[in-house]
Each structure stands twice: as structure tokens, then as C-alpha cells.
Amino acid sequence: MIYRTAERFKAMDDVGNVYHISKMVEQVKPAPTYDDPNPPQRDGLAKLVLNNGVAVNYVDENTFETLSGAILKRI
């Protein structure tokens, strides 16, 4: 799978540590059809990752949770 970076931003935990989060969007290549033998790539699923590669989950638009349970707020 090929991913592209759609957005980058910073978030901070309750201790004051700052994290860089990247929103990675999967690039999907649709199958060719008779009407469109060479369709363009489209965006698929998105995932959030920290700068060290650890996945991050959405809580809401400005709040995120790491796999270890730390809550991060967008700054």
C-alpha cells in the first residue's frame, strides 16, 4: 500500500510533552473498466501516526489517544 501525508500537526500531553502527528492517507488505484481503462488514484482510509511510527486514535477533532492510553490535545 502507498500512503501520502495529508496533514501534519502538533499535540501535547498533560505533562507537557509535544508530539508530532501525521495524517497518512492510503492511495487506492481503482480497477480499470471498459469506460475508464486508466482511472486516477483516489484517497482511501486514513490513519494517524506519531513521528516514531506509533498509531494514534481519534477521540474527537482536537483530542487523540495513543496506544499506551496517553491523551493528547492539539496545539
N, C-alpha and C positions, 0 to 999 in steps of 0.2 A: 504494500500500500504506500502511496505517496501522500505526504501531508505538506501543507503550506501554513506559514504563520499568518493568522488573520488579525491578531491583535496582541499587544504586549502591555502589561501594566504592573504596578507595584501594589503589594498588600502588606499589612503589618499585623503581627500577633499581639496578644495582650501584654507581653513582656517588652515589646518594642523592637523585636527583630523584623527586618524588612526582607520581603521575598519578592522575586520577580516571577510573574506568572505569564505564560504564553498560551494563547488560544490556538490550538492546532486544528485545521480543518482538512478532512480527508478529501482527496481529489478522486472523483469517480469518472471512469470512462465508460459511457453507455455502449451497449452493443449496437453494431451497425444494423440499419434496417433498409428496406428497399427504397423508402422515401429519403432517407438520410444515411448514405453509406459511410460518412465520416463525421459523426456527431461530436460536438465540442465537449471538453471535460466540464463536469459540474461539481459543486460542493456537496459533500456528503455529511457524515456525522462529525461533530466537533468534540474535542477533549481539551481539558486544561491540564497543563503540566508546570511544575516548578522548574527553576533553572537547573536543578540537579536531576531532572527527569522523573520525579515522583508525581503521580497523578493527584489532582485536586478535584473535589466535588463541589458543585454549586449548592449553596443554601438559599441564597437569593442573589439579586443582581450585584450587590456590594459585599456579600459575605460568602466565604468559602471555607471548606473543611479539608484538612489533609488526612491521609490515611491513618496517621497516628492520633487523630482526634483534635488537633490544634485548630482553633477558629481564627481565620484571617479576615481582616477588613480592608477593603480597597482604599488606597490613599491617593 
